Amino acid sequence: MRTTGGQLVMLVVINAALLAVGAMISGGTFLSPFNLQSMAGQLPEIGFLAIGVMLAMCAGNGGIDLSGIALANLSGVASAIIVASFLASTGNETVFSIAFIAVALVIGLVGGMFNGLLISRLNITPILCTLGTQMLFTGIAVVLSDGRAVAVGSPELLSAIGNGLFLGVPISFLVFIGAAGLVAALLKFTPFGLWLMLMGTNPKAATFAGFPKARVLIATYATSGLLAGLAGIIIAARNVNVKWDYGTSYLLIAILIAVMAGVRPEGGYGRVICVVMATIALQLMSSLLNFGGLSNFVRDFAWGALLLTFLAVGRYNLVGLLTPNKSEKLV
Amino acid sequence: MGALSKKMLLGSAMALAVVAGSAGALMAQDKPVIATIVKISGIPWFDRMETGVKQFQKDNPDVVATQYGPATADAAQQLQIINDLVAKGVNGLAVVPMDPSVLEGTLKRAMDRGIIVVTHEADNQKNTHADVEAFDNADYGRALNKRLAECMGGKGKWTTFVGSVGSRTHMQWVGAGEENAKTHPDMVLVDKNNESFDDANGTYEKAKEILRKHPDIKGFQTSAGNDVLGVGRAIDEAGLSGKVCLVGTGLPNPSQDLLESGAITAIGFWDPQKAGMAMNAVAKSLIAGKKVEDGADLGVPGYEKVKVVKGPGEGVLIIGNGMVLADKANYKEYLF
């Protein structure tokens, strides 16, 4: 694993560099507490989805989860409709918030397990399966909501998650870091984590070694679904209303983040901390370009360039290519 | 570690070059900053609006007015731009919401920070100080129908097209049109409210059917942007250009050929350029602490005597008279 530590160091360096550039061109406002809070509040939505994509990629065998944002929207939309049908948001605000969060998480979990079941039991290729469920989830959300936005309102607890600060840090960001920490611990300290990575590295060996492959796959996609549910809650908490077509651009950005974080698309390797750092890097870059008043097409271009850079640096010994005395081993 | 740090260095140098190369210089601004955020950048409608924002900037050197917009049509992307601009510290936001309901939370946060929020095409937006609409929907529908009646000589069969019967504004337009047609007893409405789904091809097929079913039909009033193209093509191919009247919402550039051939009698629209200027003008006076009163002149053509009513939230609804009816004679003034 030659990129193991390197990727993380590189991401940290890039984040520091982006902050420095931001401070330079904005005369300091980029580092103002308010902007840092604003950026920290913006990134959890996409961060949850990126961790989900990472988990699916780690499972190997072409694993990917394209249904993330669709499932996040479905969780928000369906939970808002279900909870509002038996609780008024004007009633007990805390009960409403907790019910909303619980139902959204359950929907995310069930949706993720559904993905896992289709992939492990019916042996459907993950990219096709999650493309299908993406449309299915979106479709259900459209039918449930009649294609319109659904009001969640801002009951106290939810509004605190979306807008509140704890010791100056947005609560949504703390939730994100907490969830990321849990997933990281899950991967590092449980047999599930070991099985997932080994299975991704060599599925055939995993079969012969008698790994509970189907159960690992279902658990992987269920976790991814659960994270989508969390994303749905954050979206609802921040935006007051939820809609089925929110964040359609997130799908590709989540994959971009995962690849930038050095997750191997072939499976078997990925670190949550790198995904978190990559999410921060993309957020910094995107906010930086908005600060500079540049066209958003420039942002897409910059992201693309960054992604290709990471792929090139991670996969080929690019530095070796450029410094001839080290390139003997390359060919 | 040597190779590793070189790798790092190279990667970050590349990334930095990308950022530094693309990031423009930013200066501290003392003048009030008004940011216009559109649904999506790079499409003709909002490019036209940007010409208005630039014009406003030229006419008002005491403010800084710029236009921003996401590269993809996604409310989440528009929302991020607004969040970043709020953090950067603008004084006014002029927003054309991708989806008014999804922006409520973000706009509320902006307003809580003392930023003036002006919206456009969002008469249901609650968290805004003022929503600017180009015209009153009933007035627009009536104006389209007046033009149609004039062309039809006040008699004959006519029909209407809407994007979908669920589209509130389209139904208001044709509804007002029907009301106006009642002043011409010889105008007979047949098969009304055909749904076009803004698809020129589908509209073309449907218009052909109507021409077959009612060979003596004299007029069409359409609503969605592509309807005039579909119906116009059907009229043109049937060799009825100039004999059957067609008035509807449309944009000058795509309608050029059909306007020239006479298949389209007139198109109605509002000019995004003027709407952009009006939004900025409202934002500027609200930032200065002034109020926009009923009958005020925003200094923008079509917004010389605006109607101000209470909006759905705390803010007001500012309605101009910015509709444009263009025909063969004058569409060239509005090519976009």
Boltz contact constraints between the chains, C-beta under 6 A:
constraints:
  - contact:
      token1: [A, 6]
      token2: [B, 4]
      max_distance: 6.0
  - contact:
      token1: [A, 9]
      token2: [B, 8]
      max_distance: 6.0
  - contact:
      token1: [A, 10]
      token2: [B, 8]
      max_distance: 6.0
  - contact:
      token1: [A, 10]
      token2: [B, 11]
      max_distance: 6.0
  - contact:
      token1: [A, 13]
      token2: [B, 8]
      max_distance: 6.0
  - contact:
      token1: [A, 13]
      token2: [B, 12]
      max_distance: 6.0
  - contact:
      token1: [A, 14]
      token2: [B, 12]
      max_distance: 6.0
  - contact:
      token1: [A, 14]
      token2: [B, 15]
      max_distance: 6.0
  - contact:
      token1: [A, 17]
      token2: [B, 12]
      max_distance: 6.0
  - contact:
      token1: [A, 17]
      token2: [B, 16]
      max_distance: 6.0
  - contact:
      token1: [A, 21]
      token2: [B, 19]
      max_distance: 6.0
  - contact:
      token1: [A, 25]
      token2: [B, 23]
      max_distance: 6.0
  - contact:
      token1: [A, 25]
      token2: [B, 26]
      max_distance: 6.0
  - contact:
      token1: [A, 26]
      token2: [B, 26]
      max_distance: 6.0
  - contact:
      token1: [A, 27]
      token2: [B, 28]
      max_distance: 6.0
  - contact:
      token1: [A, 34]
      token2: [B, 87]
      max_distance: 6.0
  - contact:
      token1: [A, 35]
      token2: [B, 87]
      max_distance: 6.0
  - contact:
      token1: [A, 38]
      token2: [B, 83]
      max_distance: 6.0
  - contact:
      token1: [A, 38]
      token2: [B, 87]
      max_distance: 6.0
  - contact:
      token1: [A, 42]
      token2: [B, 80]
      max_distance: 6.0
  - contact:
      token1: [A, 42]
      token2: [B, 83]
      max_distance: 6.0
  - contact:
      token1: [A, 149]
      token2: [B, 101]
      max_distance: 6.0
  - contact:
      token1: [A, 238]
      token2: [B, 105]
      max_distance: 6.0
  - contact:
      token1: [A, 239]
      token2: [B, 102]
      max_distance: 6.0
  - contact:
      token1: [A, 239]
      token2: [B, 105]
      max_distance: 6.0
  - contact:
      token1: [A, 240]
      token2: [B, 104]
      max_distance: 6.0
  - contact:
      token1: [A, 240]
      token2: [B, 105]
      max_distance: 6.0
  - contact:
      token1: [A, 241]
      token2: [B, 101]
      max_distance: 6.0
  - contact:
      token1: [A, 241]
      token2: [B, 102]
      max_distance: 6.0
  - contact:
      token1: [A, 243]
      token2: [B, 102]
      max_distance: 6.0
  - contact:
      token1: [A, 246]
      token2: [B, 75]
      max_distance: 6.0
  - contact:
      token1: [A, 246]
      token2: [B, 76]
      max_distance: 6.0
  - contact:
      token1: [A, 247]
      token2: [B, 76]
      max_distance: 6.0
  - contact:
      token1: [A, 248]
      token2: [B, 74]
      max_distance: 6.0
  - contact:
      token1: [A, 249]
      token2: [B, 72]
      max_distance: 6.0
  - contact:
      token1: [A, 249]
      token2: [B, 74]
      max_distance: 6.0
  - contact:
      token1: [A, 249]
      token2: [B, 77]
      max_distance: 6.0
  - contact:
      token1: [A, 287]
      token2: [B, 84]
      max_distance: 6.0
  - contact:
      token1: [A, 290]
      token2: [B, 81]
      max_distance: 6.0
  - contact:
      token1: [A, 290]
      token2: [B, 84]
      max_distance: 6.0
  - contact:
      token1: [A, 291]
      token2: [B, 88]
      max_distance: 6.0
  - contact:
      token1: [A, 292]
      token2: [B, 23]
      max_distance: 6.0
  - contact:
      token1: [A, 292]
      token2: [B, 24]
      max_distance: 6.0
  - contact:
      token1: [A, 292]
      token2: [B, 26]
      max_distance: 6.0
  - contact:
      token1: [A, 293]
      token2: [B, 66]
      max_distance: 6.0
  - contact:
      token1: [A, 294]
      token2: [B, 22]
      max_distance: 6.0
  - contact:
      token1: [A, 296]
      token2: [B, 70]
      max_distance: 6.0
  - contact:
      token1: [A, 296]
      token2: [B, 71]
      max_distance: 6.0
  - contact:
      token1: [A, 297]
      token2: [B, 71]
      max_distance: 6.0
  - contact:
      token1: [A, 298]
      token2: [B, 22]
      max_distance: 6.0
  - contact:
      token1: [A, 300]
      token2: [B, 71]
      max_distance: 6.0
  - contact:
      token1: [A, 302]
      token2: [B, 18]
      max_distance: 6.0
  - contact:
      token1: [A, 302]
      token2: [B, 22]
      max_distance: 6.0
  - contact:
      token1: [A, 305]
      token2: [B, 18]
      max_distance: 6.0
  - contact:
      token1: [A, 306]
      token2: [B, 15]
      max_distance: 6.0
  - contact:
      token1: [A, 309]
      token2: [B, 11]
      max_distance: 6.0
  - contact:
      token1: [A, 309]
      token2: [B, 14]
      max_distance: 6.0
  - contact:
      token1: [A, 313]
      token2: [B, 7]
      max_distance: 6.0
  - contact:
      token1: [A, 313]
      token2: [B, 11]
      max_distance: 6.0
  - contact:
      token1: [A, 319]
      token2: [B, 6]
      max_distance: 6.0
  - contact:
      token1: [A, 319]
      token2: [B, 7]
      max_distance: 6.0
  - contact:
      token1: [A, 319]
      token2: [B, 10]
      max_distance: 6.0
